[in-house]
């Protein structure tokens, strides 16, 4: 019987990637992304955010470390992985991460900086900053 472990995410980078190297000298980058969802609860809409830890290896890790910054929109494709460990408090813990085999930058650094600059200016001018997601329009952009 066949099985499949595939994760596809589009979200915003939560913090700049951290690059380290394995004992063999292979690069490994870690970062997180926030994936937002808006759903209707009664008469109101509620925004929900899920955070995903992403791990990249080799050339992908180097590219992510060099070009990806906090706030940029990315597409990540990979596989889901869980692992168990004993925490500093001695309790058994479980961690979850996506091992990325593809990371596509959907916005550039300058677009992100420009967007952040505009948001700061809007807030400074006491303007209300809103972001809305229309799930019907969002579904139209999906390739399936």
C-alpha positions in Angstrom: 0.0 0.0 0.0 1.4 3.4 -1.0 1.8 6.3 1.5 2.4 10.0 1.2 3.9 12.6 3.5 3.7 16.0 1.7 3.2 19.4 3.2 2.6 22.6 1.1 2.5 25.9 2.9 2.3 29.6 2.0 3.0 32.1 4.8 5.1 34.9 6.2 8.5 34.3 7.7 8.4 34.8 11.4 12.1 35.4 12.0 15.3 35.6 10.0 16.7 32.1 9.3 19.4 30.7 11.5 22.2 28.9 9.6 24.4 26.2 11.2 26.4 23.3 10.0 26.4 19.5 10.7 29.6 17.9 11.9 30.1 16.8 8.2 30.0 20.5 7.2 26.5 20.4 5.5 24.5 23.6 6.0 21.2 23.5 7.8 18.8 26.5 8.1 15.9 26.9 10.5 13.1 29.4 10.4 9.4 29.6 11.1 6.4 30.7 9.0 3.0 32.0 10.0 0.1 30.7 8.0 -3.1 32.8 8.5 -6.7 31.6 8.1 -9.9 33.6 8.4 -13.1 31.8 9.3 -16.6 32.8 10.1 -17.8 32.4 13.7 -21.4 33.3 13.9 -21.7 36.8 12.4 -18.1 37.7 12.8 -14.8 36.6 11.2 -12.0 35.2 13.3 -8.4 35.2 12.2 -6.3 32.2 13.2 -2.5 31.8 12.8 -0.6 28.5 12.8 3.1 28.5 13.2 5.4 26.0 11.4 9.0 25.3 12.1 10.9 24.8 8.8 14.3 23.0 8.3 16.3 23.2 5.0 19.5 21.5 4.0 22.4 22.0 1.6 22.0 24.7 -1.1 18.4 25.5 -0.1 19.7 26.3 3.4 22.4 28.6 2.1 19.9 30.4 -0.2 17.3 30.8 2.5 19.9 32.2 4.9 21.2 34.7 2.3 18.0 35.9 0.8 15.1 35.3 3.2 14.1 37.8 5.9 11.4 38.2 8.5 8.1 39.2 7.0 8.7 37.8 3.5 6.0 35.6 1.9 7.2 32.1 1.0 5.9 28.8 -0.4 7.4 25.8 1.3 7.0 22.2 0.2 8.4 19.3 2.1 7.5 16.5 4.5 6.2 16.5 8.0 8.5 15.1 10.8 8.0 14.7 14.5 10.7 13.8 17.0 10.7 13.1 20.8 13.3 14.4 23.3 13.7 15.0 27.0 13.4 18.7 27.9 15.6 20.5 30.4 12.9 19.9 33.1 13.3 16.2 32.5 9.8 15.8 30.9 9.3 13.9 27.6 8.6 16.4 24.8 7.6 16.2 21.1 8.6 18.6 18.4 7.1 19.0 14.9 8.8 20.4 11.8 8.6 20.5 8.1 11.7 19.3 6.3 11.7 21.5 3.2 12.7 20.2 -0.2 11.5 23.4 -2.0 11.3 27.0 -0.8 10.0 29.6 -3.2 10.3 33.3 -2.4 6.9 35.0 -3.2 8.0 38.5 -2.2 11.3 40.2 -2.3 13.2 41.9 0.5 12.4 45.3 -0.9 8.7 44.5 -1.2 8.6 43.4 2.4 10.6 46.5 3.6 8.3 48.7 1.5 5.2 47.1 3.0 6.6 47.4 6.5 7.5 51.0 5.9 3.9 51.8 4.6 2.4 50.0 7.6 4.5 52.0 10.0 3.6 55.3 8.3 -0.1 54.4 8.4 0.1 53.6 12.1 2.0 56.8 12.7 -0.7 58.8 10.9 -3.3 57.1 13.1 -4.9 55.4 10.2 -6.6 52.1 10.7 -4.5 49.3 9.2 -6.6 46.3 8.1 -5.8 43.2 6.2 -8.6 41.0 4.9 -8.7 37.7 3.2 -11.6 36.7 1.0 -11.4 32.9 1.0 -13.6 32.7 -2.1 -11.0 34.8 -4.1 -8.2 32.8 -2.5 -9.6 29.5 -3.7 -9.8 30.8 -7.3 -6.0 31.2 -7.3 -5.3 27.6 -6.4 -4.0 25.5 -9.2 -6.5 22.6 -8.6 
